[in-house]
Amino acid sequence: MFAVRASFGGLFQENRRLLSEDVKNLWALAQLQHFLISNLGDPFIESNYGVHSRQFEVGVLDWFACLWEVEKSDYWGYITNCGTEGNLHGIVVGREVFPDGILYASRESHYYVFKAARMYRMECVKVATLVSREIDSADFKDKLLAKKDKPAIINSDFMPKIRLAIAWKNRQYERFAILFKIDQSDLMCKMRFYIHCDGALFGLMMPFVKRALKVSFKKPIGSVSQGDLSFPNQMCREHHSFLILSTSNYLSLYDHGSRNGHAPIFLWYTHNRKGYKGFQKEVQKCLRNAHYLKGRLREAGISAMLNELSSTVVFERPSEEEFVRRWQLACEGNIAHVVVMPSVSIEKLDGFVNELIEKRSTWYRDGTVQPPCLAVDIGAENCCCALHK
């Protein structure tokens, strides 16, 4: 048993070193690991089970309610296990609001959105995107008009699957605003719709970016899911929550399953330790470092793209799988990406780029193999292949 613990401990330490993972100084809460904490049922209704952290869960939700501009009395939510769970919940709420609704999603949406459509037996329409991975509003409007007799359940991405770099962006919300002129548009006045916002990682970052439009419940959205690894949660309008909650008499609560009771404490502790100003500082650092990484890659003649207000750099996929595994890169086709997080320092980025440059000098040394053209993936202006550089 000791050997197994030591082996896995060493592996985790090495992988964390390469990722520069931030453990958020949670050692102060280590004594709570002695307890099996479980949050049963509705976070807002106390059950008969006493070892819970409901007050911390509600505190975290109130923190996000402030970010997303919704009154405490007007929302319902809970801390999820992951972003996928939050989005599955948001989509099913939309389906319960409009049982005959059609799910619309960007073709760059994460695969679980289309899996959800199959699970819930929903008709799903994929909407085309631009090179920047923003939704193509013209195609979106055409597809809405083609089925305007049916309600629209719209999944809006802040960050699509791998090509990333914020499919949402500022302009996308503006384009939705044009389509959803509730008081003026004949189309949308007659059309019933429900919007679920897939926050992914950037859902937590957007409120701290000055030039980004706010994701707000003052706008006609039905639910928001925050889905990065550290702050997963789901929030919807309070009057929609009763569509999916059932009553469990023996626990004296609305049955919403059992959830990890440690996670809300960790999140509450992190929120209070950093505060809004601390998060804003970290977000600005991520954006600066992402621009630095893109600049270094382009200076080295490596195709790279960084969308406005994004911390995700999309670039040429390394041709050596050992390098991909070592740096734990997510890849698709000819592209890979790096998500610049607060714990990723300039030194770490320099180490990554320097090693990539050194490896590329051997991969393409004799000229028989050339770096791939990424014009289709990231635009000709971002491609450094022989044709476009």
C-alpha positions in Angstrom: 0.0 0.0 0.0 2.8 2.4 0.8 4.5 1.7 -2.5 1.2 2.4 -4.4 0.8 5.7 -2.5 4.3 6.7 -3.2 4.1 5.8 -6.9 0.9 7.7 -7.5 2.1 10.6 -5.4 5.2 11.0 -7.5 3.2 10.8 -10.7 0.7 13.5 -9.5 3.5 15.8 -8.4 5.2 15.6 -11.8 2.0 16.1 -13.8 1.0 19.0 -11.6 4.5 20.6 -12.0 4.0 20.7 -15.8 0.5 22.0 -15.5 1.4 24.5 -12.8 -1.8 23.6 -11.1 -3.0 25.9 -8.4 -4.1 24.0 -5.3 -5.6 27.3 -3.9 -3.9 26.9 -0.4 -6.6 24.6 0.9 -4.3 23.1 3.5 -6.1 25.3 6.1 -9.2 23.1 5.6 -7.4 19.8 6.0 -9.0 19.0 9.3 -12.4 18.8 7.6 -11.3 15.8 5.7 -12.0 13.7 8.8 -15.8 14.1 8.1 -18.0 12.6 5.5 -20.0 15.7 4.5 -22.9 15.3 2.2 -25.4 17.9 1.0 -28.7 16.0 0.3 -31.5 17.5 -1.7 -32.4 21.2 -2.2 -29.6 23.5 -1.0 -32.2 25.9 0.3 -34.2 23.5 2.4 -32.5 21.7 5.4 -32.9 18.0 5.6 -32.8 15.5 8.5 -29.2 14.7 7.7 -27.0 16.8 9.9 -23.5 16.5 8.5 -23.8 19.0 5.7 -22.4 22.3 4.4 -25.6 23.8 3.0 -24.9 27.3 4.4 -21.6 27.3 2.5 -23.2 26.1 -0.7 -25.8 28.9 -0.6 -23.1 31.4 0.2 -21.2 30.4 -3.0 -24.4 30.6 -5.0 -25.1 34.0 -3.7 -21.6 35.1 -4.7 -22.4 34.0 -8.3 -25.8 35.6 -8.1 -24.1 38.9 -7.5 -21.9 38.4 -10.6 -24.8 37.4 -12.8 -27.2 40.1 -11.5 -30.0 38.1 -10.1 -31.8 38.7 -6.8 -31.3 36.0 -4.1 -35.1 35.5 -4.1 -35.2 35.0 -7.9 -32.8 32.2 -8.5 -32.3 28.5 -7.7 -29.1 26.6 -8.1 -26.6 24.1 -6.6 -22.9 23.2 -6.7 -22.4 20.6 -9.4 -19.7 17.9 -9.8 -18.6 19.3 -13.1 -19.5 21.6 -15.9 -21.2 18.8 -17.9 -23.6 18.2 -15.1 -24.5 21.9 -14.9 -25.2 22.1 -18.7 -27.2 18.8 -18.7 -29.3 20.4 -15.9 -29.7 23.7 -17.8 -30.8 22.0 -21.0 -33.3 19.7 -19.3 -34.8 22.8 -17.5 -35.3 24.3 -21.0 -36.9 21.1 -22.2 -39.3 21.1 -19.2 -40.2 24.7 -19.9 -40.8 23.9 -23.6 -41.4 20.1 -24.0 -41.7 20.4 -27.8 -38.8 22.8 -28.1 -35.9 22.4 -30.5 -32.3 22.6 -29.1 -30.0 25.0 -31.1 -26.3 24.8 -30.6 -23.2 25.9 -32.3 -21.5 23.2 -34.3 -18.4 24.0 -32.1 -20.3 23.3 -28.9 -18.9 20.6 -26.6 -19.9 17.1 -27.6 -22.0 16.7 -24.4 -24.5 19.2 -25.7 -25.4 16.8 -28.6 -25.2 13.8 -26.2 -27.8 15.6 -24.0 -30.0 16.0 -27.0 -29.9 12.2 -27.6 -30.4 11.5 -23.9 -33.4 13.8 -23.7 -34.7 12.8 -27.1 -34.7 16.4 -28.3 -34.5 17.6 -31.9 -31.2 19.4 -32.2 -30.1 21.9 -34.9 -26.4 22.6 -35.3 -25.6 26.3 -36.2 -22.7 27.2 -38.4 -19.7 29.2 -37.1 -17.2 31.7 -38.4 -13.4 31.1 -38.6 -13.2 32.8 -35.1 -15.7 30.1 -33.9 -18.3 32.7 -33.2 -21.8 31.6 -34.1 -22.8 32.6 -37.7 -25.8 34.8 -36.9 -27.1 34.8 -40.4 -27.3 31.0 -40.4 -28.8 31.0 -36.9 -31.5 33.4 -38.0 -32.3 31.3 -41.1 -32.6 28.1 -39.0 -34.8 29.8 -36.4 -37.1 31.1 -39.1 -37.3 27.6 -40.7 -38.8 26.3 -37.5 -40.5 29.3 -36.1 -43.6 27.4 -35.1 -41.6 25.5 -32.5 -40.0 26.9 -29.3 -36.3 27.5 -29.4 -34.0 26.1 -26.6 -30.7 27.8 -27.2 -27.3 26.6 -25.8 -24.9 29.6 -25.9 -21.3 28.8 -25.4 -18.8 31.1 -23.7 -16.1 28.6 -24.9 -16.7 25.8 -27.4 -15.0 22.4 -27.4 -11.4 22.6 -28.5 -11.0 25.3 -31.1 -11.9 27.5 -28.3 -11.0 31.1 -28.0 -14.5 32.2 -27.0 -17.2 31.4 -29.4 -19.4 33.8 -27.3 -17.2 36.9 -27.4 -18.7 40.3 -27.1 -20.2 40.5 -30.5 -22.1 37.2 -30.2 -24.2 38.5 -27.3 -24.8 41.7 -29.4 -26.0 39.5 -32.2 -28.3 37.6 -29.9 -29.6 40.9 -28.7 -30.4 41.9 -32.3 -32.3 38.6 -32.8 -34.0 38.8 -29.5 -35.5 42.3 -29.6 -38.3 41.3 -27.5 -40.2 44.6 -27.8 -39.6 45.1 -31.5 -39.0 41.9 -33.4 -42.0 40.3 -34.9 -40.1 37.0 -35.1 -39.2 36.8 -31.5 -42.4 38.3 -30.2 -44.2 35.3 -31.7 -41.5 32.8 -30.9 -41.1 31.2 -27.5 -37.5 30.7 -26.4 -35.2 29.6 -23.6 -31.5 30.5 -23.4 -29.0 28.4 -21.5 -25.5 29.9 -21.1 -22.7 27.5 -21.0 -20.1 29.4 -19.0 -17.3 26.9 -19.2 -14.1 28.5 -17.9 -14.8 32.0 -19.2 -18.1 32.3 -17.3 -16.0 33.2 -14.2 -13.7 35.5 -16.1 -16.1 37.6 -18.1 -17.4 39.6 -15.1 -13.9 40.8 -14.4 -13.0 41.9 -18.0 -13.9 45.5 -18.4 -14.7 45.4 -22.1 -16.8 42.2 -22.0 -20.5 42.4 -22.0 -22.2 41.1 -18.9 -24.0 37.8 -18.6 -27.0 38.9 -16.6 -30.3 37.6 -15.6 -31.6 41.0 -16.4 -31.4 39.8 -20.0 -33.8 37.1 -21.3 -31.7 34.1 -20.2 -33.1 31.1 -18.4 -30.0 29.5 -16.8 -26.2 29.7 -16.5 -23.7 27.0 -15.8 -20.2 27.7 -14.6 -18.2 24.8 -15.6 -14.4 24.9 -15.1 -12.8 22.3 -12.8 -12.6 24.7 -9.8 -16.0 26.4 -9.6 -18.7 24.2 -11.1 -22.3 25.3 -10.4 -25.6 25.7 -12.1 -28.2 28.5 -11.7 -31.6 29.0 -13.2 -34.6 31.2 -12.5 -36.4 30.2 -9.3 -39.8 29.6 -10.9 -38.3 27.1 -13.3 -36.8 25.0 -10.5 -40.1 23.4 -9.5 -40.4 21.8 -12.9 -37.7 19.3 -12.1 -37.8 19.0 -8.3 -39.7 16.2 -6.5 -40.4 15.7 -2.8 -38.8 13.1 -0.6 -40.8 12.8 2.6 -38.4 10.6 4.5 -35.7 13.2 4.2 -37.9 16.2 4.6 -36.6 17.8 1.5 -37.0 18.4 -2.2 -35.1 15.5 -3.8 -32.1 16.7 -5.8 -29.7 13.9 -5.0 -26.6 13.8 -2.9 -23.7 16.2 -3.4 -20.1 16.4 -2.2 -20.3 18.6 1.0 -16.5 19.4 1.0 -16.6 21.3 -2.4 -18.8 24.2 -1.2 -16.6 24.8 1.8 -13.5 24.9 -0.5 -15.2 27.3 -2.9 -16.5 29.5 -0.1 -13.0 29.7 1.4 -11.4 30.6 -2.0 -14.0 33.3 -2.8 -13.5 34.9 0.6 -9.8 34.6 0.6 -9.4 36.2 -2.9 -12.3 38.5 -3.0 -13.6 40.2 -6.2 -10.4 42.3 -6.6 -8.3 39.2 -6.3 -10.2 37.4 -9.1 -10.0 40.5 -11.2 -6.2 40.7 -10.8 -5.9 37.0 -11.8 -8.1 37.4 -14.8 -6.0 40.3 -16.1 -2.8 38.3 -15.5 -4.3 35.4 -17.6 -5.1 37.7 -20.5 -1.7 39.4 -20.4 0.1 36.0 -20.4 -2.1 34.6 -23.2 -1.0 37.6 -25.4 2.6 36.9 -24.4 2.3 33.3 -25.4 0.7 34.1 -28.7 3.4 36.7 -29.4 6.2 34.2 -28.7 4.7 31.5 -30.9 4.2 33.9 -33.8 7.8 35.3 -33.4 9.0 31.7 -33.8 7.0 31.2 -37.0 4.4 29.0 -35.4 0.8 29.4 -36.5 -1.3 30.7 -33.5 -4.6 32.5 -32.8 -5.9 34.3 -29.8 -9.4 35.8 -29.9 -10.2 39.1 -28.3 -10.8 38.8 -24.5 -9.7 35.2 -24.4 -7.0 33.3 -22.4 -7.0 30.3 -24.8 -4.2 30.2 -27.4 -4.8 27.9 -30.4 -1.7 26.8 -32.3 -0.1 24.2 -34.6 -0.3 20.7 -33.2 3.1 19.3 -32.3 3.9 16.4 -34.5 5.5 14.3 -31.7 3.0 12.5 -29.5 5.5 12.2 -26.7 5.6 16.0 -26.5 1.8 16.2 -26.6 1.6 13.7 -23.7 4.3 15.4 -21.7 2.6 18.8 -21.8 -0.8 17.2 -21.6 -2.1 19.1 -24.6 -5.7 18.8 -25.9 -5.6 18.4 -29.7 -7.9 18.0 -32.6 -6.8 17.5 -36.2 -3.9 19.9 -36.9 -4.5 22.2 -33.9 -3.8 22.2 -30.2 -4.5 24.7 -27.5 -3.2 26.1 -24.2 -5.5 27.6 -21.6 -3.5 30.2 -19.7 -4.5 29.9 -16.0 -3.5 32.1 -13.0 -0.9 29.6 -11.9 0.8 29.6 -15.4 3.8 31.9 -15.1 5.9 33.6 -17.8 8.7 31.3 -16.9 6.5 28.2 -17.5 5.4 29.6 -20.9 9.0 30.3 -21.9 9.9 26.8 -21.0 7.1 25.4 -23.1 7.8 27.6 -26.1 11.6 27.0 -26.0 11.1 23.3 -25.9 8.6 23.4 -28.7 11.0 25.5 -30.9 13.8 23.0 -30.2 11.6 20.0 -31.1 10.3 21.7 -34.3 13.9 22.2 -35.5 14.3 18.4 -35.6 10.8 17.6 -36.9 11.2 19.8 -39.9 15.0 19.7 -40.3 15.4 18.1 -43.7 12.5 19.9 -45.3 10.7 16.7 -46.4 7.9 17.5 -43.9 6.4 21.0 -43.7 4.3 22.5 -40.9 0.6 22.1 -41.7 -1.5 24.9 -43.1 -4.0 26.1 -40.5 -5.8 28.7 -42.6 -9.1 26.8 -42.5 -8.8 26.3 -38.7 -7.6 29.7 -37.5 -7.7 32.0 -40.5 -5.1 32.8 -43.1 -4.0 35.9 -41.1 -2.9 33.6 -38.2 -1.3 30.9 -40.3 2.5 30.7 -40.7 2.7 27.9 -43.2 4.9 28.2 -46.3 1.9 29.5 -48.3 0.7 32.2 -45.9 3.7 33.4 -43.9 
